[in-house]
Amino acid sequence: MEPDDLVSDRVQELIDDMIETMRAASGAGLAATQVGEGLRIAVLEVRANGRYPYKPALPLTVAVNPVVTVASDSPTFMINEGCLSVPLRGDVRRHMDVTVSHLDRNGDPVTLHVRGLTAGTWQHEVDHLDGVLFIDRVEDPHTLTTWEEFENHHRRAFLTRLEEAGWYTSDPGGAATDTVPRRSYDAS
């Protein structure tokens, strides 16, 4: 998408509609391809999210033409992912240290260094823009579950794996909190 195309009312309304849809569904992100638009636009945000309470906060971000570049020494981690387009969850191996370059909704260039679960969220949304669903990346189909099965039988083990790897911690009340800087959302 060209920066000049972003100023059109149609594209700006699409972005607003995507944000509204993502928030209404308690998603962490939404790609234009998920709403039937063949544009390279994604919106991402994580805030007090009941669907993903373990994810660190991610400010509202509109990403046009996003490109994810994996750090050469990036570790990988098996993240149990869900999706607004698929009523399932499953384990997907994601890089935990990436750089994302994109244009914002005004056409200004942005480069972000992201780590941890936030890096996985970015990869998930860019995959959508490339025509790839998370279920295409699931290595073991036995990990596919419904959301209810995950909550009832697998969530605790997933959170334990995250905590043991240093990508998550919870306060005594169980709410997600940021831990080590290696999983921060760094806009440098």
C-alpha positions in Angstrom: 0.0 0.0 0.0 1.3 3.4 -0.9 1.5 6.1 1.8 -0.7 8.4 -0.3 -3.5 5.8 -0.3 -3.7 5.9 3.5 -5.3 9.4 3.6 -8.4 8.2 1.8 -11.6 8.1 3.8 -12.2 4.5 2.8 -8.8 3.3 4.3 -9.1 5.4 7.4 -12.7 4.1 8.0 -11.4 0.6 7.4 -8.7 1.1 10.1 -11.3 2.5 12.5 -13.6 -0.5 11.8 -10.7 -2.9 12.3 -9.8 -1.4 15.7 -13.5 -1.5 16.8 -13.8 -5.2 15.7 -10.6 -6.2 17.4 -11.6 -4.6 20.6 -15.2 -6.0 20.5 -13.8 -9.5 20.1 -11.1 -9.0 22.8 -8.4 -9.8 20.2 -4.8 -8.9 20.4 -4.6 -8.1 16.7 -6.6 -8.1 13.5 -5.3 -8.1 9.9 -7.2 -6.6 7.0 -7.3 -10.0 5.3 -9.4 -11.3 8.2 -12.1 -8.8 7.3 -12.0 -9.5 3.5 -9.7 -6.7 2.5 -6.6 -7.5 0.5 -4.6 -4.6 2.0 -1.4 -5.0 4.1 -2.8 -3.4 7.2 -2.9 -4.8 10.7 -4.0 -3.4 14.0 -2.6 -4.6 17.3 -3.4 -3.9 21.0 -3.3 -5.6 24.3 -4.8 -4.0 27.3 -6.8 -5.6 30.2 -7.7 -8.5 27.9 -9.7 -11.3 29.4 -9.0 -13.5 26.3 -5.2 -13.1 26.7 -4.6 -12.0 30.3 -1.0 -13.3 30.3 0.1 -11.1 27.4 2.1 -7.9 28.2 0.5 -4.6 27.4 0.8 -3.5 23.8 -0.3 0.0 22.9 -2.7 0.5 20.0 -0.7 0.1 16.8 -1.8 0.5 13.2 0.8 -1.2 10.9 0.7 -0.7 7.2 3.0 -2.9 5.1 4.6 -4.5 8.2 7.8 -6.5 7.8 9.1 -8.7 10.5 12.9 -9.3 10.7 14.1 -12.1 13.0 17.2 -11.3 15.1 20.0 -13.7 14.1 20.3 -15.0 17.7 16.5 -15.0 18.4 15.4 -17.9 20.6 12.2 -19.6 19.7 9.4 -20.7 22.0 6.3 -22.8 21.5 3.4 -20.4 22.1 -0.1 -21.7 22.4 -2.0 -19.3 20.1 -5.6 -18.5 19.4 -7.1 -16.5 16.6 -10.3 -14.5 15.9 -10.6 -16.4 12.6 -10.3 -19.9 13.9 -12.2 -21.3 16.9 -9.2 -23.3 18.1 -5.9 -22.9 19.9 -2.6 -24.7 19.2 1.1 -24.7 19.8 3.1 -22.6 17.3 6.9 -22.1 17.4 7.6 -18.4 17.2 10.8 -16.3 17.3 11.0 -14.3 20.5 13.2 -11.4 19.3 12.2 -9.5 16.2 12.3 -6.1 14.6 9.2 -4.8 12.9 9.2 -2.0 10.3 5.9 -0.5 9.1 4.1 2.7 8.3 1.7 4.1 10.8 -1.9 5.2 9.8 -0.5 8.5 8.7 2.2 7.0 6.5 5.1 7.7 8.8 7.8 5.0 9.1 8.1 3.1 12.4 10.6 0.6 13.5 10.1 -1.4 16.7 12.2 -4.0 18.5 9.8 -6.5 20.1 10.4 -9.6 22.3 8.5 -12.4 23.9 4.8 -12.9 23.4 4.6 -9.5 21.7 7.0 -10.7 19.0 4.7 -13.7 18.6 1.7 -11.5 18.2 3.4 -9.5 15.4 4.4 -12.7 13.6 0.8 -14.0 13.9 -0.7 -10.8 12.3 1.9 -10.6 9.5 1.3 -14.2 8.8 -2.4 -13.3 8.2 -1.3 -10.7 5.7 0.8 -13.4 3.9 -2.2 -15.7 3.7 -0.9 -18.0 6.6 -3.1 -19.1 9.5 -1.6 -20.2 12.8 -3.0 -23.7 12.2 -0.7 -23.9 9.1 2.3 -23.5 11.5 1.1 -26.0 14.2 3.8 -28.7 14.4 1.8 -31.2 16.4 -2.0 -31.3 15.5 -2.6 -33.0 18.9 -2.1 -29.6 20.5 -5.2 -28.1 18.8 -7.9 -27.5 21.3 -11.0 -25.5 21.6 -10.8 -22.4 23.7 -12.7 -24.1 26.5 -10.5 -27.1 26.5 -7.4 -24.9 26.7 -8.8 -22.9 29.7 -9.9 -26.1 31.5 -7.0 -28.4 30.7 -3.9 -26.7 29.2 -3.7 -23.0 30.3 -2.0 -23.7 33.6 0.8 -25.8 31.9 1.2 -23.1 29.2 1.6 -20.4 31.8 4.1 -22.5 33.8 6.2 -23.0 30.6 6.1 -19.2 30.0 7.1 -18.5 33.5 9.9 -21.1 33.5 11.3 -19.5 30.3 11.1 -16.0 31.8 8.5 -14.7 29.4 5.7 -14.3 32.0 5.1 -13.7 35.6 1.9 -13.2 37.6 1.2 -11.2 40.7 -0.5 -13.0 43.6 -3.8 -12.1 42.1 -2.9 -13.8 38.8 -2.8 -10.7 36.6 -0.1 -10.5 34.0 2.8 -8.2 34.7 5.9 -7.3 32.8 9.0 -9.1 33.9 12.5 -9.0 32.5 13.4 -6.4 29.9 14.0 -9.0 27.3 10.3 -9.3 26.7 9.5 -5.6 26.7 7.9 -3.6 23.9 10.8 -1.4 22.9 10.1 1.3 20.4 13.8 2.2 20.1 
